[in-house]
Amino acid sequence: MTQLHALRLRLLVQQESNRIIHEQIEELDLSVVQARSLCWLALLAEAHEEQASDAERRGNTEQAMGWFADAMRLRDAIQLVSSIEIPLPEEIPLPEHFGEDMPHLK
């Protein structure tokens, strides 16, 4: 079962990679990719923390520590992905009234 899961995961990653590669670079919104990545990483971290809690309740300290360590690695990845600054597209003009109520933004 584990080999099947790993194979399925590899196939999904390959399909997503191919989809991204074949998109026109102008159509690829990196901020959307970043947001999707953060959503999935957060869900995975939460699931790992739940697994760690379940293992701890069952008294399996070693397994709980493994799940917890994985959750911390995912939290590190979340911090890394969050720190990536995606440049704003320069083609998007700001509306004329933008910042009128917030002069410090002009």
DSSP file (Angstrom, degrees, kcal/mol; ACC not computed):
  #  RESIDUE AA STRUCTURE BP1 BP2  ACC     N-H-->O    O-->H-N    N-H-->O    O-->H-N    TCO  KAPPA ALPHA  PHI   PSI    X-CA   Y-CA   Z-CA
    1    1 A M     >        0   0    0      0, 0.0     4,-2.2     0, 0.0     5,-0.1   0.000 360.0 360.0 360.0 -39.1    0.0    0.0    0.0
    2    2 A T  H  >  +     0   0    0      1,-0.2     4,-2.5     2,-0.2     5,-0.2   0.893 360.0  51.1 -65.1 -39.7    2.8    2.4    0.8
    3    3 A Q  H  > S+     0   0    0      2,-0.2     4,-2.4     1,-0.2    -1,-0.2   0.887 109.5  51.0 -64.3 -38.0    4.5    1.8   -2.6
    4    4 A L  H  > S+     0   0    0      2,-0.2     4,-2.6     1,-0.2    -2,-0.2   0.913 110.6  48.8 -64.7 -42.7    1.1    2.5   -4.3
    5    5 A H  H  X S+     0   0    0     -4,-2.2     4,-2.6     2,-0.2    -2,-0.2   0.931 112.1  48.3 -62.5 -45.8    0.8    5.8   -2.3
    6    6 A A  H  X S+     0   0    0     -4,-2.5     4,-2.5     1,-0.2    -2,-0.2   0.902 112.7  48.6 -62.4 -41.5    4.3    6.9   -3.2
    7    7 A L  H  X S+     0   0    0     -4,-2.4     4,-2.3     2,-0.2    -1,-0.2   0.918 112.1  48.5 -64.8 -43.8    3.8    6.1   -6.9
    8    8 A R  H  X S+     0   0    0     -4,-2.6     4,-2.5     2,-0.2    -2,-0.2   0.912 112.0  49.7 -62.3 -43.2    0.5    8.0   -6.9
    9    9 A L  H  X S+     0   0    0     -4,-2.6     4,-2.5     2,-0.2     5,-0.2   0.925 110.5  49.5 -62.6 -45.2    2.1   11.0   -5.2
   10   10 A R  H  X S+     0   0    0     -4,-2.5     4,-2.4     1,-0.2    -1,-0.2   0.905 111.3  50.0 -60.1 -41.4    5.0   11.0   -7.7
   11   11 A L  H  X S+     0   0    0     -4,-2.3     4,-2.5     2,-0.2    -2,-0.2   0.915 111.0  48.5 -64.3 -43.4    2.5   10.8  -10.6
   12   12 A L  H  X S+     0   0    0     -4,-2.5     4,-2.5     2,-0.2    -2,-0.2   0.900 112.2  48.6 -64.4 -40.6    0.5   13.7   -9.2
   13   13 A V  H  X S+     0   0    0     -4,-2.5     4,-2.6     2,-0.2    -1,-0.2   0.913 112.0  49.5 -65.0 -41.8    3.6   15.8   -8.6
   14   14 A Q  H  X S+     0   0    0     -4,-2.4     4,-2.6    -5,-0.2    -2,-0.2   0.910 111.3  49.0 -63.6 -42.4    4.8   15.1  -12.2
   15   15 A Q  H  X S+     0   0    0     -4,-2.5     4,-2.3     2,-0.2    -2,-0.2   0.921 113.0  47.0 -63.4 -43.7    1.4   16.0  -13.6
   16   16 A E  H  X S+     0   0    0     -4,-2.5     4,-2.3     2,-0.2    -2,-0.2   0.907 112.0  51.0 -65.0 -40.8    1.3   19.3  -11.7
   17   17 A S  H  X S+     0   0    0     -4,-2.6     4,-2.6     1,-0.2    -2,-0.2   0.923 110.9  48.0 -61.5 -45.4    4.9   20.0  -12.7
   18   18 A N  H  X S+     0   0    0     -4,-2.6     4,-2.2     1,-0.2    -1,-0.2   0.887 109.9  53.0 -62.7 -39.4    4.0   19.4  -16.4
   19   19 A R  H  X S+     0   0    0     -4,-2.3     4,-0.8     1,-0.2    -2,-0.2   0.922 112.0  45.0 -62.0 -43.8    1.0   21.6  -16.1
   20   20 A I  H >< S+     0   0    0     -4,-2.3     3,-0.6     1,-0.2    -2,-0.2   0.914 112.7  50.9 -66.8 -43.1    3.0   24.5  -14.7
   21   21 A I  H 3< S+     0   0    0     -4,-2.6    -1,-0.2     1,-0.2    -2,-0.2   0.876 111.3  48.1 -62.7 -37.9    5.8   24.1  -17.3
   22   22 A H  H 3< S+     0   0    0     -4,-2.2    -1,-0.2    -5,-0.2    -2,-0.2   0.571  90.1  98.4 -86.2  -7.8    3.3   24.1  -20.2
   23   23 A E  S << S-     0   0    0     -4,-0.8     2,-0.2    -3,-0.6     5,-0.1  -0.468  89.6 -99.5 -72.1 150.5    1.4   27.2  -19.1
   24   24 A Q    >>  -     0   0    0      1,-0.1     3,-1.5    -2,-0.1     4,-1.0  -0.537  29.3-126.5 -67.0 137.0    2.4   30.4  -20.7
   25   25 A I  T 34 S+     0   0    0      1,-0.3     3,-0.4    -2,-0.2    -1,-0.1   0.819 110.9  57.5 -57.7 -31.3    4.7   32.3  -18.3
   26   26 A E  T 34 S+     0   0    0      1,-0.2    -1,-0.3     3,-0.1    -2,-0.0   0.793 106.1  49.7 -69.3 -26.8    2.4   35.3  -18.6
   27   27 A E  T <4 S+     0   0    0     -3,-1.5     2,-0.7     2,-0.1    -1,-0.2   0.624  87.7  97.8 -86.1 -14.4   -0.5   33.2  -17.3
   28   28 A L     <  -     0   0    0     -4,-1.0     2,-0.9    -3,-0.4     3,-0.1  -0.663  59.5-160.9 -82.1 114.5    1.4   31.8  -14.4
   29   29 A D    >>  -     0   0    0     -2,-0.7     4,-1.9     1,-0.2     3,-0.8  -0.831   3.6-166.7 -98.3 103.5    0.5   33.7  -11.2
   30   30 A L  H 3> S+     0   0    0     -2,-0.9     4,-2.7     1,-0.3     5,-0.2   0.803  86.4  59.8 -62.8 -29.8    3.2   33.0   -8.7
   31   31 A S  H 3> S+     0   0    0      2,-0.2     4,-2.2     1,-0.2    -1,-0.3   0.858 105.8  48.8 -67.4 -32.5    1.2   34.5   -5.9
   32   32 A V  H <> S+     0   0    0     -3,-0.8     4,-2.7     2,-0.2     5,-0.2   0.902 111.1  49.8 -70.4 -41.4   -1.5   31.9   -6.5
   33   33 A V  H  X S+     0   0    0     -4,-1.9     4,-2.4     2,-0.2    -2,-0.2   0.920 112.2  48.6 -61.3 -43.4    1.1   29.1   -6.6
   34   34 A Q  H  X S+     0   0    0     -4,-2.7     4,-2.4     2,-0.2    -2,-0.2   0.925 111.9  48.5 -62.6 -45.2    2.5   30.5   -3.3
   35   35 A A  H  X S+     0   0    0     -4,-2.2     4,-2.2     2,-0.2    -2,-0.2   0.913 111.9  48.7 -63.6 -43.8   -1.0   30.7   -1.7
   36   36 A R  H  X S+     0   0    0     -4,-2.7     4,-2.4     1,-0.2     5,-0.2   0.917 111.1  51.0 -61.8 -42.8   -1.9   27.1   -2.8
   37   37 A S  H  X S+     0   0    0     -4,-2.4     4,-2.8    -5,-0.2    -2,-0.2   0.917 109.8  49.7 -60.7 -43.5    1.4   25.8   -1.5
   38   38 A L  H  X S+     0   0    0     -4,-2.4     4,-2.3     2,-0.2    -1,-0.2   0.889 109.6  51.8 -64.3 -39.2    0.8   27.5    1.9
   39   39 A C  H  X S+     0   0    0     -4,-2.2     4,-2.2     2,-0.2    -2,-0.2   0.946 113.5  43.1 -61.6 -48.2   -2.7   26.0    2.1
   40   40 A W  H  X S+     0   0    0     -4,-2.4     4,-2.6     1,-0.2    -2,-0.2   0.905 113.5  51.0 -66.7 -41.5   -1.4   22.5    1.5
   41   41 A L  H  X S+     0   0    0     -4,-2.8     4,-2.6    -5,-0.2    -1,-0.2   0.905 110.6  49.7 -62.6 -40.2    1.5   22.9    3.8
   42   42 A A  H  X S+     0   0    0     -4,-2.3     4,-2.4    -5,-0.2    -2,-0.2   0.915 111.5  48.5 -64.9 -42.8   -0.7   24.1    6.6
   43   43 A L  H  X S+     0   0    0     -4,-2.2     4,-2.3     2,-0.2    -2,-0.2   0.911 112.9  48.0 -63.4 -41.8   -3.1   21.2    6.1
   44   44 A L  H  X S+     0   0    0     -4,-2.6     4,-2.4     2,-0.2    -2,-0.2   0.912 111.1  50.2 -65.3 -42.2   -0.3   18.7    6.1
   45   45 A A  H  X S+     0   0    0     -4,-2.6     4,-2.3     2,-0.2    -2,-0.2   0.917 111.4  49.0 -62.1 -42.9    1.3   20.2    9.2
   46   46 A E  H  X S+     0   0    0     -4,-2.4     4,-2.2     1,-0.2    -1,-0.2   0.912 110.8  50.1 -62.6 -43.1   -2.1   20.1   11.0
   47   47 A A  H  X S+     0   0    0     -4,-2.3     4,-2.2     1,-0.2    -1,-0.2   0.895 110.8  49.4 -63.3 -40.0   -2.6   16.5   10.0
   48   48 A H  H  X S+     0   0    0     -4,-2.4     4,-2.3     2,-0.2    -1,-0.2   0.888 109.6  51.4 -67.0 -38.2    0.9   15.6   11.3
   49   49 A E  H  X S+     0   0    0     -4,-2.3     4,-2.2     2,-0.2    -2,-0.2   0.896 109.8  50.1 -65.2 -38.5    0.2   17.3   14.6
   50   50 A E  H  X S+     0   0    0     -4,-2.2     4,-2.5     2,-0.2    -2,-0.2   0.907 110.3  49.9 -64.3 -41.6   -3.0   15.4   14.9
   51   51 A Q  H  X S+     0   0    0     -4,-2.2     4,-2.6     1,-0.2    -2,-0.2   0.892 109.4  52.0 -62.8 -39.4   -1.2   12.1   14.2
   52   52 A A  H  X S+     0   0    0     -4,-2.3     4,-2.2     2,-0.2    -2,-0.2   0.912 110.4  48.0 -63.0 -42.6    1.4   13.1   16.9
   53   53 A S  H  X S+     0   0    0     -4,-2.2     4,-2.4     2,-0.2    -2,-0.2   0.912 111.7  49.7 -64.9 -42.9   -1.3   13.7   19.4
   54   54 A D  H  X S+     0   0    0     -4,-2.5     4,-1.8     1,-0.2    -2,-0.2   0.921 111.4  48.5 -61.5 -44.3   -3.0   10.4   18.6
   55   55 A A  H  <>S+     0   0    0     -4,-2.6     5,-2.6     1,-0.2     4,-0.4   0.884 110.9  51.3 -64.2 -38.0    0.3    8.5   18.9
   56   56 A E  H ><5S+     0   0    0     -4,-2.2     3,-1.1     1,-0.2    -1,-0.2   0.911 108.0  51.7 -65.7 -41.7    1.0   10.2   22.2
   57   57 A R  H 3<5S+     0   0    0     -4,-2.4    -1,-0.2     1,-0.3    -2,-0.2   0.855 108.7  51.7 -62.2 -34.8   -2.5    9.2   23.5
   58   58 A R  T 3<5S-     0   0    0     -4,-1.8    -1,-0.3    -5,-0.2    -2,-0.2   0.557 119.2-114.1 -78.6  -7.0   -1.8    5.6   22.6
   59   59 A G  T < 5S+     0   0    0     -3,-1.1     2,-1.3    -4,-0.4    -3,-0.2   0.614  73.5 135.7  85.7  12.1    1.5    5.8   24.5
   60   60 A N     >< +     0   0    0     -5,-2.6     4,-2.3     1,-0.2    -1,-0.2  -0.686  22.8 170.9 -95.1  82.7    3.7    5.4   21.4
   61   61 A T  H  > S+     0   0    0     -2,-1.3     4,-2.6     1,-0.2    -1,-0.2   0.875  72.7  54.1 -63.0 -40.9    6.2    8.1   22.2
   62   62 A E  H  > S+     0   0    0      1,-0.2     4,-1.8     2,-0.2    -1,-0.2   0.923 111.9  43.8 -62.6 -44.8    8.6    7.3   19.4
   63   63 A Q  H  > S+     0   0    0      2,-0.2     4,-2.5     1,-0.2    -1,-0.2   0.895 112.5  53.5 -67.3 -38.8    5.9    7.5   16.7
   64   64 A A  H  X S+     0   0    0     -4,-2.3     4,-2.6     1,-0.2    -2,-0.2   0.908 107.9  50.4 -61.7 -41.7    4.6   10.7   18.3
   65   65 A M  H  X S+     0   0    0     -4,-2.6     4,-2.5     2,-0.2    -1,-0.2   0.881 109.7  51.2 -64.5 -37.9    8.1   12.3   18.2
   66   66 A G  H  X S+     0   0    0     -4,-1.8     4,-2.2     2,-0.2    -2,-0.2   0.936 112.3  44.9 -64.4 -47.3    8.4   11.3   14.5
   67   67 A W  H  X S+     0   0    0     -4,-2.5     4,-2.3     1,-0.2    -2,-0.2   0.910 114.3  50.0 -62.3 -42.2    5.1   12.9   13.6
   68   68 A F  H  X S+     0   0    0     -4,-2.6     4,-2.2     2,-0.2    -2,-0.2   0.908 109.1  51.1 -64.3 -42.2    5.9   16.0   15.6
   69   69 A A  H  X S+     0   0    0     -4,-2.5     4,-2.0     1,-0.2    -1,-0.2   0.905 110.6  49.3 -61.7 -41.5    9.3   16.3   13.9
   70   70 A D  H  X S+     0   0    0     -4,-2.2     4,-2.3     1,-0.2    -1,-0.2   0.902 109.0  52.7 -63.9 -40.2    7.7   16.1   10.5
   71   71 A A  H  X S+     0   0    0     -4,-2.3     4,-2.2     1,-0.2    -2,-0.2   0.893 108.6  50.3 -62.2 -39.2    5.1   18.8   11.6
   72   72 A M  H  X S+     0   0    0     -4,-2.2     4,-2.2     2,-0.2    -1,-0.2   0.883 108.5  51.9 -67.6 -37.8    8.0   21.1   12.6
   73   73 A R  H  X S+     0   0    0     -4,-2.0     4,-2.2     2,-0.2    -2,-0.2   0.903 109.8  49.7 -63.3 -40.0    9.7   20.6    9.3
   74   74 A L  H  X S+     0   0    0     -4,-2.3     4,-2.3     2,-0.2    -2,-0.2   0.893 108.7  52.1 -65.3 -38.7    6.4   21.5    7.5
   75   75 A R  H  X S+     0   0    0     -4,-2.2     4,-2.2     2,-0.2    -2,-0.2   0.882 108.6  51.6 -64.1 -37.6    6.2   24.6    9.7
   76   76 A D  H  X S+     0   0    0     -4,-2.2     4,-2.3     2,-0.2    -2,-0.2   0.910 109.2  50.0 -63.1 -41.2    9.7   25.5    8.7
   77   77 A A  H  X S+     0   0    0     -4,-2.2     4,-2.9     2,-0.2     5,-0.3   0.884 107.9  53.8 -64.6 -37.6    8.7   25.1    5.0
   78   78 A I  H  X S+     0   0    0     -4,-2.3     4,-2.6     2,-0.2    -1,-0.2   0.922 109.1  48.5 -61.4 -43.7    5.6   27.3    5.6
   79   79 A Q  H  X S+     0   0    0     -4,-2.2     4,-1.6     2,-0.2    -2,-0.2   0.911 112.6  48.7 -62.1 -42.2    7.9   30.0    7.0
   80   80 A L  H  X S+     0   0    0     -4,-2.3     4,-0.6     2,-0.2     3,-0.2   0.946 113.9  44.2 -63.7 -49.3   10.2   29.7    4.0
   81   81 A V  H >< S+     0   0    0     -4,-2.9     3,-0.9     1,-0.2    -1,-0.2   0.882 112.5  53.8 -64.7 -37.3    7.4   29.8    1.5
   82   82 A S  H 3< S+     0   0    0     -4,-2.6    -1,-0.2    -5,-0.3    -2,-0.2   0.825 103.4  57.2 -64.8 -30.8    5.8   32.7    3.3
   83   83 A S  H 3< S+     0   0    0     -4,-1.6     2,-0.5    -3,-0.2    -1,-0.2   0.618  80.2 105.1 -79.0 -11.3    9.1   34.7    3.2
   84   84 A I    <<  -     0   0    0     -3,-0.9     2,-0.7    -4,-0.6    -3,-0.0  -0.582  66.0-144.8 -73.0 121.5    9.3   34.6   -0.6
   85   85 A E        -     0   0    0     -2,-0.5    -2,-0.1     0, 0.0    -1,-0.1  -0.794   7.6-155.0 -92.6 116.0    8.4   38.0   -1.9
   86   86 A I        -     0   0    0     -2,-0.7     2,-0.0   -55,-0.0    -2,-0.0  -0.796  21.5-124.2 -89.6 121.5    6.5   37.7   -5.2
   87   87 A P        -     0   0    0      0, 0.0   -56,-0.1     0, 0.0   -57,-0.1  -0.359  24.8-113.2 -66.3 144.7    6.9   40.9   -7.2
   88   88 A L        -     0   0    0      1,-0.1     2,-0.2     2,-0.0     0, 0.0  -0.528  37.1-100.5 -73.5 141.7    3.8   42.7   -8.2
   89   89 A P    >   -     0   0    0      0, 0.0     3,-0.9     0, 0.0    -1,-0.1  -0.461  26.0-148.0 -62.9 131.3    3.1   42.7  -11.9
   90   90 A E  T 3  S+     0   0    0      1,-0.2    -2,-0.0    -2,-0.2     0, 0.0   0.680  89.7  69.8 -76.0 -17.2    4.2   46.1  -13.3
   91   91 A E  T 3  S+     0   0    0      2,-0.1    -1,-0.2     1,-0.0    -3,-0.0   0.686  75.2  94.2 -75.3 -15.9    1.5   46.1  -16.0
   92   92 A I    <   -     0   0    0     -3,-0.9     2,-0.2     1,-0.0    -1,-0.0  -0.654  68.4-150.9 -82.9 107.9   -1.3   46.5  -13.5
   93   93 A P        -     0   0    0      0, 0.0    -2,-0.1     0, 0.0     3,-0.1  -0.533  15.6-121.0 -76.9 144.1   -2.1   50.2  -13.2
   94   94 A L        -     0   0    0     -2,-0.2     0, 0.0     1,-0.1     0, 0.0  -0.591  35.3 -99.7 -79.7 144.3   -3.5   51.5   -9.9
   95   95 A P    >   -     0   0    0      0, 0.0     3,-1.7     0, 0.0    -1,-0.1  -0.267  31.2-114.6 -60.6 152.5   -6.9   53.1  -10.0
   96   96 A E  T 3  S+     0   0    0      1,-0.3    -2,-0.1    -3,-0.1     0, 0.0   0.844 116.1  48.4 -58.4 -36.1   -6.8   56.9  -10.0
   97   97 A H  T >  S+     0   0    0      2,-0.1     3,-1.9     3,-0.0     4,-0.3   0.406  81.3 130.5 -87.3   3.5   -8.5   57.1   -6.6
   98   98 A F  T <  S+     0   0    0     -3,-1.7    -4,-0.1     1,-0.3     0, 0.0  -0.374  77.3   7.8 -62.1 128.1   -6.2   54.6   -5.0
   99   99 A G  T >  S+     0   0    0     -2,-0.1     3,-0.7     1,-0.0     6,-0.3   0.483  84.2 126.9  84.6   4.2   -4.8   55.8   -1.7
  100  100 A E  T <  S+     0   0    0     -3,-1.9    -2,-0.1     1,-0.3    -3,-0.0   0.893  84.0  39.1 -60.7 -38.0   -6.9   58.9   -1.4
  101  101 A D  T 3  S+     0   0    0     -4,-0.3    -1,-0.3     1,-0.2    -3,-0.1   0.498 121.7  47.7 -88.4  -2.9   -8.0   57.9    2.0
  102  102 A M    X   +     0   0    0     -3,-0.7     3,-2.3     1,-0.1     4,-0.4  -0.642  64.1 173.4-133.7  75.9   -4.5   56.6    2.8
  103  103 A P  G >  S+     0   0    0      0, 0.0     3,-1.1     0, 0.0    -1,-0.1   0.738  73.9  70.2 -60.7 -22.3   -2.0   59.3    1.7
  104  104 A H  G 3  S+     0   0    0      1,-0.2    -5,-0.0     2,-0.1    -2,-0.0   0.666  93.6  58.3 -69.8 -13.1    0.9   57.4    3.2
  105  105 A L  G <         0   0    0     -3,-2.3    -1,-0.2    -6,-0.3    -5,-0.1   0.612 360.0 360.0 -88.9 -13.4    0.5   54.8    0.4
  106  106 A K    <         0   0    0     -3,-1.1    -1,-0.2    -4,-0.4    -2,-0.1   0.494 360.0 360.0 -76.5 360.0    1.0   57.3   -2.4
